[in-house]
Each structure stands twice: as structure tokens, then as C-alpha cells.
Amino acid sequence: MITTTSPVNWSNVVEITDTSLHLHDIRYKAYIAVMFFILTAGFLGNVVTILVLYQPSLRSETLTPLMVNLAFADLFLTIFGYPTSITMLLAGRDIGNDETGCSWYGFANGTVGIASIVTFTEMTIVLSYIMHQMKPRYRCSRKVTCGLTVAPWSYGAMCMLPPLLGVTHFSPGAAGMNCGPDWINISTIGMVYSLLLVTAGFFVPLIIISLCYFKIFRLVFLAQMLRLLREDLVPGNRPIRLRRRKRQIKLLRLTVVAITVFILSWSPYCMVSIMSIFRGDHLLSPGEAEIPDLMAKASVIYNPFVYTVMNRRFRLTLWAVVSRKSHRQRLSSKSKESSTSVHNRITDSKSLKVAFNV
């Protein structure tokens, strides 16, 4: 029979942590330093990504709205999510003693993490549809695009809603520097929710992604086997068809790398959480628990680097944006210099006139 969880005694939550937070501890200093790097790189990288993707050369691409959605999700965490724990660490406070801050941190981090992997799932589904329908220039309607953008956030919020409704609760992790679902809740409803959360938020999207890529790779293999037969059917369109197929393969490689990096980042945290569910206690020590936690948080900085390395059009557009900005700055500085020189010449001429009049 399912039993309800007892209310959390937040006065005793501090016992879960190793010790009270002290900034002189090297472990906390290292954690704060790494988090500052993640925040800085994640914020700058995703802002640049959004600016580049909104350029005319990339704005009309089919997957651009989903890539922008990923960038906004990572940007949201770097602005409204991660700073919560860093602020408390710098103030010397334990996040476990702040019920509101702990709940917000756990809800925001979980919602965005699930929304990101669902967005990756949507990308693979759309890419699979494009390649199977032989529609390289397929464009989603505005209604479909809005649905694909909103659905991941709604799904992530629904998955993280039960702790806010009192079904279970958010609690500090083993390291005591962040909050998340209570993975060590040994009550029936707590264990059921934790297992459903991992299944719905990680394994189900992962299975869908794997099936889509299996179908895509099978299609690409069959297309290569039958390419000679197809070339004889429409020889005039062969260069165009090959060029479009090459672009699709490059986009496929980009999504494969981006999704692989994201899954590798979150897998250690997910595996540790599953083991903690069945064990009923934290699997790792406070120092060891920081490693999977930081790996998961670092997922916000990877996409901009993947796009830059794997996509030539993204690199060219990025270079065009940077060059245009530097060119404008040079023009602005030159105009200021010219206006200053003109002003100086006018001032000198007036001085001369005054001198001659005297």
C-alpha cells in the first residue's frame, strides 16, 4: 500500500551535509571556482549562440528554433538557477536551511535538464522525418514550431511538480551545496516518484533518440547501397541531391555529437541517483558527489563549442557577426577621430582670426 511521506524537518536537514559551510575549506573554494567558470562560459557561449542562430543565413533552418530553445534553457540556468547555490555559499549559508531556495533550485535545475533532453529528442524526430520523407528543405509550420518549443518546458515542469505539491520534497545532495529530488526517500511513494522521474526524464527520451538514429543510419546505409541505381533515374539532379544529402549528414553528425555530450554529462548523476534510490542512502561521500554534480552542470557550456567545431555555416556566420561588429567599431572610432580633427581645425582657424584682428 502506498504511504504518504512525512513533512520535512528542515531544522534537521543540516545533519545530511558533511559540515557547516566554511569558505576557507578548499573543497568549497574549488567548487565555487568551477561554478564561476561554468556560469561565465555558459552565459557568454549561449548568448553568442542565440545571436548567431538569429542571423538570416541560419534563421530559416528547420532545427534552428530547437537549437535556440536549448540555448535559452542553458541561459536560464546560468542566470536564475546556478547562482542560487553560489550566492548561499559565498554568504556562508547552508542551502538546506532555506526551504524556498532549495525548492526553487531543485525545480529549476530538474525542469531545464528534462526540457533539454526532450528538445534533443524532438531534434532527432524532426531530422528522421526529413530524411525519410526526402524533404531536405522541409519547414515546420509556425504552429508546429511553437508546440515543439513549449512542449519540453511543459513536460519538464510536470515531471518536477510533485515535490512542490507535497507528494515528496526537494532536499540537499550528498555534497550539501545544491538541492534536487530526495533520492534517498525510502517511503513507497518517494521511491516510486524517483524511479518514474528517472525513467520519464532520462531513459524514455534516450530510447526514442536511439530508435530514431537507428532508423536514420539504416536509411543512410540503404541510400548508399542504392545510389548507383538512383543516379541513372534522374542524372540531371544528381549534384543537387548529393549536395543536399551531404548537408543532412553534417547536421546529423552535429546532433549526434551534441546529444552524446549531453548524455555523457548527465549519465553519472543519473546512475548515482538510481543507486541511491535502491540503497536508501547517498552512494558517494560529499567530496565525491561533487564530480557527477559538476559534470551535469557543465552541460550548459558544451553546445556552443559543438556548433562551432562541427558546423561550418555556424563558424562562418559567427565570424561574419564578429567582423561586422569590429568593422562598425572601427568606423565609429574613425568618425570620432575625424569629427575631433575637424573641431580642432575650426578652433585653430577661429584662434587665428582673433589673433589677426588683435
Salt bridges, closest charged atoms under 4 A:
ASP18 OD2 - ARG27 NH2 3.23
GLU61 OE2 - ARG247 NH2 3.10
GLU61 OE2 - ARG313 NH1 2.65
ASP182 OD2 - HIS169 NE2 2.75
GLU231 OE2 - ARG227 NE 3.95
GLU231 OE2 - ARG238 NE 2.97
GLU290 OE2 - ARG27 NH1 2.83
ASP293 OD1 - LYS297 NZ 2.60
